[in-house]
Amino acid sequence: MPLLADRTAVVTGAAQGIGFAIVEAFLRQGASVVLTDIDLEAARAATRLLNNSRVVAQRCDVTIDDEVSAATQTAVDRFGSLDIMVNNAGMTRDATMRKMSIEDFRRVLDVHLTGAWLGTRAAAAVMRQQGAGSIINMSSISGKVGNLGQTNYSAAKAGIVGLTKAAAKEVAHCGVRVNAVAPGLIRTAMTEAMRQDIWDTKLAEIPMRRAGEPSEVAGVAVFLASDLSSYITGTVLEVTGGRYM
């Protein structure tokens, strides 16, 4: 039997990259999915590409409380439950501290950290009533070691770790689990746009000597969403090929 049969997930920032790969993996494992993105047309295009009756597109700006709550409600209204929440939406506004604007610092924190908090809160409210559920927050190895030119992104991703652990303690007695995934260098459109010398430097830091694929992050999300991880909560699983172990 598929690992996620008869379960419903909401995945934010899922029109492309890691989020899209997670939706694909969830569908293969039998789940129904609300695929959300701030760009509704991109979400609809991604849904058409998947060509599956168990996925529906919805706009969701993760910094807006009502839109996050609406996405979780769509899962319940359309598919009957909300069993999995993946807070994946993110963005970058890279610059050194000397050059970074306060607006770019705040915006990145708002999307990553406030967005994950709103998603965790909205999902937990539904899952408490059900007595079960899995919330997965997307952190990053940047939240562990920090990246040059990414004080905003690194701070947000570190904050997601603290959010995950605190939330896990609050809802564990309700049967709700909260975990985080911390990817390293993953081959996406964003990372492949790096200068070759920067890419090569990062690659040299990885013991496995290769970048990860979005599907490899998605596999970890499937594990955390399923009963295979039924006694795991408040953890951060690094998907880095051994980088910064």
C-alpha positions in Angstrom: 0.0 0.0 0.0 1.3 3.5 -0.7 2.8 5.2 2.3 0.4 8.2 2.1 -2.8 6.6 0.9 -6.0 8.5 2.0 -4.0 11.4 3.4 -4.2 15.1 2.3 -1.3 17.5 2.2 -0.8 21.2 1.7 2.6 22.2 0.2 3.5 25.9 -0.1 5.8 27.4 -2.7 5.2 24.3 -4.8 5.0 25.5 -8.4 8.7 24.6 -9.0 11.9 23.2 -7.4 11.8 21.3 -4.2 8.2 22.1 -3.5 7.1 20.6 -6.8 9.2 17.5 -6.3 7.5 17.0 -2.9 4.1 17.2 -4.5 5.1 14.7 -7.1 6.4 12.3 -4.4 3.3 12.7 -2.3 1.0 11.9 -5.3 3.1 8.8 -6.1 2.6 7.7 -2.5 -1.2 8.1 -2.7 -1.8 11.5 -1.1 -4.1 14.2 -2.3 -2.4 17.6 -2.4 -3.3 21.3 -2.3 -0.4 22.8 -4.4 0.0 26.4 -3.4 2.2 29.2 -4.7 2.1 33.0 -4.5 1.9 32.9 -8.4 -1.5 31.3 -9.1 -0.8 30.9 -12.8 2.4 29.0 -12.0 0.5 26.8 -9.5 -2.1 26.0 -12.2 0.5 25.3 -14.8 2.3 22.9 -12.3 -1.0 21.2 -11.6 -1.8 20.7 -15.3 1.7 19.2 -15.7 1.0 16.7 -13.0 -2.3 15.7 -14.7 -3.7 14.1 -11.5 -7.2 14.5 -10.1 -5.8 14.4 -6.6 -4.0 17.7 -6.8 -5.6 21.2 -6.8 -3.9 24.6 -7.3 -4.4 27.5 -5.0 -2.8 30.9 -4.5 -1.2 31.4 -1.1 1.0 34.3 0.0 2.4 32.7 3.2 2.8 36.0 4.9 -1.0 36.6 4.9 -2.8 34.8 7.6 -6.1 34.5 5.8 -4.5 33.0 2.7 -2.6 30.3 4.7 -5.8 29.4 6.6 -7.7 29.3 3.3 -5.2 26.7 1.9 -5.7 24.4 4.9 -9.4 24.8 4.7 -9.3 23.8 1.0 -7.7 20.6 2.0 -10.5 19.8 4.4 -13.3 21.0 2.1 -12.0 19.3 -1.0 -10.4 16.1 0.3 -11.9 15.7 3.8 -8.8 16.1 6.0 -5.4 17.9 6.5 -2.8 15.3 7.4 0.4 16.8 6.2 1.6 20.5 6.0 4.8 21.3 4.2 6.0 24.9 4.8 8.3 25.2 1.9 7.8 28.7 0.4 10.9 30.8 0.3 12.9 33.5 -1.4 16.3 35.1 -1.4 17.5 38.7 -1.4 21.3 38.3 -1.1 23.7 41.1 -0.1 26.3 41.7 2.5 25.1 43.3 5.7 26.8 46.6 4.6 24.7 46.7 1.4 21.5 44.9 2.5 18.4 47.0 3.0 16.2 46.6 6.0 13.3 45.9 3.7 15.2 43.0 2.1 16.1 41.7 5.5 12.6 41.8 6.8 11.0 40.4 3.7 13.1 37.3 3.7 12.4 36.7 7.4 8.7 37.3 6.8 8.4 34.8 3.9 10.5 32.0 5.5 9.9 32.4 9.2 6.6 34.1 9.6 5.3 32.0 6.7 6.4 28.8 8.5 4.8 30.0 11.7 1.5 30.8 10.1 1.5 27.5 8.3 2.4 25.6 11.4 -0.3 27.4 13.4 -3.0 26.9 10.8 -2.2 23.2 10.3 -1.9 22.5 14.0 -5.4 24.0 14.6 -6.9 21.4 12.2 -4.7 18.5 13.2 -5.4 18.9 16.9 -9.0 18.2 16.2 -8.1 15.2 14.2 -5.7 13.9 16.8 -3.0 13.3 14.2 -0.8 15.1 11.6 2.6 15.8 10.4 4.0 19.3 9.8 7.3 19.7 7.9 9.2 22.9 7.9 11.9 23.6 5.3 15.0 24.9 6.9 18.5 24.9 5.3 22.1 24.0 6.2 22.5 27.8 6.0 20.6 28.0 9.3 23.3 25.8 10.9 26.5 27.4 9.5 25.5 30.7 7.9 26.2 31.8 4.4 28.2 34.9 3.4 25.8 37.5 2.0 22.8 35.8 3.5 22.3 37.2 7.0 18.6 37.4 6.3 18.2 33.9 4.8 20.5 32.2 7.4 18.7 33.9 10.3 15.3 32.9 8.9 16.4 29.3 8.4 17.9 29.1 11.9 14.7 30.5 13.3 12.7 27.8 11.6 14.7 25.2 13.6 13.7 26.9 16.9 10.1 27.3 15.7 10.0 23.6 14.8 11.2 22.4 18.2 9.0 24.7 20.2 5.9 23.9 18.1 6.7 20.2 18.4 6.6 20.4 22.2 3.3 22.3 22.1 1.4 19.8 20.0 3.0 16.4 20.6 0.3 15.4 23.2 -2.3 16.0 20.4 -0.7 13.4 18.2 0.8 16.1 15.9 4.4 15.9 14.9 6.5 18.8 13.7 9.9 18.3 12.0 12.3 20.2 9.8 14.3 19.4 6.7 17.7 21.1 6.1 18.8 20.7 2.5 22.3 21.6 1.4 23.3 22.2 -2.2 20.4 21.0 -4.2 20.3 21.2 -8.0 17.5 23.6 -8.8 17.1 26.5 -11.3 18.2 28.9 -8.5 21.4 27.1 -7.6 22.3 26.3 -11.2 22.3 30.1 -11.9 25.3 30.4 -9.6 28.7 31.4 -11.1 30.7 28.3 -11.9 33.5 29.1 -9.4 31.0 29.5 -6.6 29.3 26.2 -7.6 32.7 24.4 -7.7 33.6 25.8 -4.2 30.4 24.5 -2.7 30.7 21.2 -4.4 34.2 20.7 -3.0 32.8 20.9 0.5 30.5 17.9 0.0 31.9 14.5 0.9 29.6 12.7 -1.6 31.1 15.0 -4.3 27.8 15.9 -5.9 24.8 18.1 -5.5 21.5 16.7 -4.3 18.4 16.4 -6.4 15.0 17.8 -5.5 13.6 14.2 -5.5 16.1 13.3 -2.7 14.7 16.1 -0.5 11.2 14.9 -1.4 12.0 11.4 -0.3 12.8 12.7 3.2 9.5 14.7 3.2 7.7 11.4 2.4 9.4 9.7 5.3 8.5 12.5 7.7 4.9 12.6 6.4 4.4 8.9 6.8 4.0 6.4 9.7 7.6 5.4 9.1 8.5 8.4 11.3 5.7 8.0 13.8 8.0 8.4 16.8 10.0 11.3 15.4 9.2 14.9 16.3 11.2 18.1 16.9 14.0 16.9 14.7 16.0 18.4 11.9 17.0 16.1 9.1 20.0 17.3 7.1 20.0 16.4 3.4 23.5 17.6 2.5 25.6 14.7 1.2 27.6 15.0 4.4 28.4 18.7 4.0 29.1 20.4 7.4 28.4 17.1 9.2 
